[in-house]
Amino acid sequence: MPETYTIRSACADDEALIKAFIHAEHLDPFNVHWQNFLVAEEAGRLIGIGQVKPYRSGRELGSLAVVVDRRQSGVGGAIIRALIERERGPLLLFCLSFREAYYARFGFQRCGLRDLPGEFKWKYALGTVFTRLLGRRLIVMKRPNSLRVA
């Protein structure tokens, strides 16, 4: 099936929809700036979002979401590949443990607290507390830039 959507850089007009995606999917609401996002658009409708969040000590792939009726169609993967292609260094991501195999397809590997730079340790610690309260398990994964996109 041919792709019927395009991946593009977000613009200021997308900001409200990006925030609505993040709220609806219960994603990390911190360090969210529309300028960091790529969006998938189909027939004038945003169907997916993703960003790379810059921090002092590294960069994080995050805020990935796809509308329900377009999940399992490759939109999320297309956004991830486009975000990775723009990066020059390693990327970290935080996800629930059941998503580990999905992100491994893009070259991410699970890492531990000792492997995390600076502020990522705090983020992991806080995220672990909140996800455990919800009966989930948070993991952190890292992707060195030397790998090619799957």
Contacts in CASP RR format, 6 or more apart in sequence:
PFRMAT RR
TARGET T0000
AUTHOR 0000-0000-0000
METHOD contacts of the structure
MODEL  1
MPETYTIRSACADDEALIKAFIHAEHLDPFNVHWQNFLVAEEAGRLIGIG
QVKPYRSGRELGSLAVVVDRRQSGVGGAIIRALIERERGPLLLFCLSFRE
AYYARFGFQRCGLRDLPGEFKWKYALGTVFTRLLGRRLIVMKRPNSLRVA
3 78 0 8 1.000
4 42 0 8 1.000
4 43 0 8 1.000
5 40 0 8 1.000
5 41 0 8 1.000
5 42 0 8 1.000
5 47 0 8 1.000
5 70 0 8 1.000
5 75 0 8 1.000
5 78 0 8 1.000
6 40 0 8 1.000
6 41 0 8 1.000
6 42 0 8 1.000
7 38 0 8 1.000
7 39 0 8 1.000
7 40 0 8 1.000
7 78 0 8 1.000
7 79 0 8 1.000
7 82 0 8 1.000
8 38 0 8 1.000
8 39 0 8 1.000
8 41 0 8 1.000
9 37 0 8 1.000
9 38 0 8 1.000
9 39 0 8 1.000
10 18 0 8 1.000
10 34 0 8 1.000
10 35 0 8 1.000
10 36 0 8 1.000
10 37 0 8 1.000
10 38 0 8 1.000
10 39 0 8 1.000
10 49 0 8 1.000
11 34 0 8 1.000
12 34 0 8 1.000
14 34 0 8 1.000
14 37 0 8 1.000
14 39 0 8 1.000
14 46 0 8 1.000
15 34 0 8 1.000
17 46 0 8 1.000
17 49 0 8 1.000
18 32 0 8 1.000
18 34 0 8 1.000
18 37 0 8 1.000
18 39 0 8 1.000
18 46 0 8 1.000
18 49 0 8 1.000
18 63 0 8 1.000
19 32 0 8 1.000
21 27 0 8 1.000
21 46 0 8 1.000
21 48 0 8 1.000
21 49 0 8 1.000
21 63 0 8 1.000
21 65 0 8 1.000
22 28 0 8 1.000
22 29 0 8 1.000
22 32 0 8 1.000
22 49 0 8 1.000
22 63 0 8 1.000
22 65 0 8 1.000
23 29 0 8 1.000
24 65 0 8 1.000
25 65 0 8 1.000
27 62 0 8 1.000
27 63 0 8 1.000
27 65 0 8 1.000
28 62 0 8 1.000
28 63 0 8 1.000
28 94 0 8 1.000
31 53 0 8 1.000
31 54 0 8 1.000
31 55 0 8 1.000
32 51 0 8 1.000
32 53 0 8 1.000
32 63 0 8 1.000
33 51 0 8 1.000
36 51 0 8 1.000
36 52 0 8 1.000
36 53 0 8 1.000
36 54 0 8 1.000
37 49 0 8 1.000
37 50 0 8 1.000
37 51 0 8 1.000
37 63 0 8 1.000
38 49 0 8 1.000
38 50 0 8 1.000
38 51 0 8 1.000
38 79 0 8 1.000
38 82 0 8 1.000
38 83 0 8 1.000
39 46 0 8 1.000
39 48 0 8 1.000
39 49 0 8 1.000
39 50 0 8 1.000
39 79 0 8 1.000
40 46 0 8 1.000
40 47 0 8 1.000
40 48 0 8 1.000
40 49 0 8 1.000
40 66 0 8 1.000
40 70 0 8 1.000
40 75 0 8 1.000
40 76 0 8 1.000
40 78 0 8 1.000
40 79 0 8 1.000
41 47 0 8 1.000
42 70 0 8 1.000
46 67 0 8 1.000
47 66 0 8 1.000
47 67 0 8 1.000
47 70 0 8 1.000
47 75 0 8 1.000
48 65 0 8 1.000
48 66 0 8 1.000
48 67 0 8 1.000
48 70 0 8 1.000
48 75 0 8 1.000
48 76 0 8 1.000
48 79 0 8 1.000
49 63 0 8 1.000
49 64 0 8 1.000
49 65 0 8 1.000
49 79 0 8 1.000
50 61 0 8 1.000
50 62 0 8 1.000
50 63 0 8 1.000
50 64 0 8 1.000
50 65 0 8 1.000
50 79 0 8 1.000
50 80 0 8 1.000
50 83 0 8 1.000
51 61 0 8 1.000
51 62 0 8 1.000
51 63 0 8 1.000
51 83 0 8 1.000
52 59 0 8 1.000
52 60 0 8 1.000
52 61 0 8 1.000
52 62 0 8 1.000
52 83 0 8 1.000
52 86 0 8 1.000
52 87 0 8 1.000
52 91 0 8 1.000
53 59 0 8 1.000
53 60 0 8 1.000
53 62 0 8 1.000
53 63 0 8 1.000
55 119 0 8 1.000
55 120 0 8 1.000
56 118 0 8 1.000
56 119 0 8 1.000
57 117 0 8 1.000
57 118 0 8 1.000
57 119 0 8 1.000
57 120 0 8 1.000
58 90 0 8 1.000
58 92 0 8 1.000
58 117 0 8 1.000
58 120 0 8 1.000
59 87 0 8 1.000
59 89 0 8 1.000
59 90 0 8 1.000
59 91 0 8 1.000
59 92 0 8 1.000
60 91 0 8 1.000
60 92 0 8 1.000
60 93 0 8 1.000
60 94 0 8 1.000
60 120 0 8 1.000
61 80 0 8 1.000
61 83 0 8 1.000
61 84 0 8 1.000
61 91 0 8 1.000
61 92 0 8 1.000
61 93 0 8 1.000
61 143 0 8 1.000
62 93 0 8 1.000
62 94 0 8 1.000
64 76 0 8 1.000
64 79 0 8 1.000
64 80 0 8 1.000
66 73 0 8 1.000
66 75 0 8 1.000
66 76 0 8 1.000
66 79 0 8 1.000
77 106 0 8 1.000
80 106 0 8 1.000
81 106 0 8 1.000
81 149 0 8 1.000
81 150 0 8 1.000
84 91 0 8 1.000
84 106 0 8 1.000
84 143 0 8 1.000
84 149 0 8 1.000
85 149 0 8 1.000
87 145 0 8 1.000
88 145 0 8 1.000
89 144 0 8 1.000
89 145 0 8 1.000
90 142 0 8 1.000
90 143 0 8 1.000
90 144 0 8 1.000
90 145 0 8 1.000
91 108 0 8 1.000
91 142 0 8 1.000
91 143 0 8 1.000
91 145 0 8 1.000
92 111 0 8 1.000
92 116 0 8 1.000
92 120 0 8 1.000
92 140 0 8 1.000
92 141 0 8 1.000
92 142 0 8 1.000
92 143 0 8 1.000
93 103 0 8 1.000
93 108 0 8 1.000
93 140 0 8 1.000
93 141 0 8 1.000
93 142 0 8 1.000
93 143 0 8 1.000
94 123 0 8 1.000
94 124 0 8 1.000
94 127 0 8 1.000
94 138 0 8 1.000
94 139 0 8 1.000
94 140 0 8 1.000
94 141 0 8 1.000
95 103 0 8 1.000
95 138 0 8 1.000
95 139 0 8 1.000
95 141 0 8 1.000
96 131 0 8 1.000
96 136 0 8 1.000
96 137 0 8 1.000
96 138 0 8 1.000
96 139 0 8 1.000
97 136 0 8 1.000
97 137 0 8 1.000
97 138 0 8 1.000
97 139 0 8 1.000
100 110 0 8 1.000
100 139 0 8 1.000
100 141 0 8 1.000
103 141 0 8 1.000
104 141 0 8 1.000
105 150 0 8 1.000
106 143 0 8 1.000
106 149 0 8 1.000
106 150 0 8 1.000
107 143 0 8 1.000
107 147 0 8 1.000
107 150 0 8 1.000
108 141 0 8 1.000
108 142 0 8 1.000
108 143 0 8 1.000
109 141 0 8 1.000
109 142 0 8 1.000
109 143 0 8 1.000
110 139 0 8 1.000
110 140 0 8 1.000
110 141 0 8 1.000
111 140 0 8 1.000
111 141 0 8 1.000
111 142 0 8 1.000
112 140 0 8 1.000
113 121 0 8 1.000
113 124 0 8 1.000
113 125 0 8 1.000
113 140 0 8 1.000
115 140 0 8 1.000
115 142 0 8 1.000
116 124 0 8 1.000
116 140 0 8 1.000
120 140 0 8 1.000
124 138 0 8 1.000
124 140 0 8 1.000
127 138 0 8 1.000
128 138 0 8 1.000
131 137 0 8 1.000
131 138 0 8 1.000
132 138 0 8 1.000
END
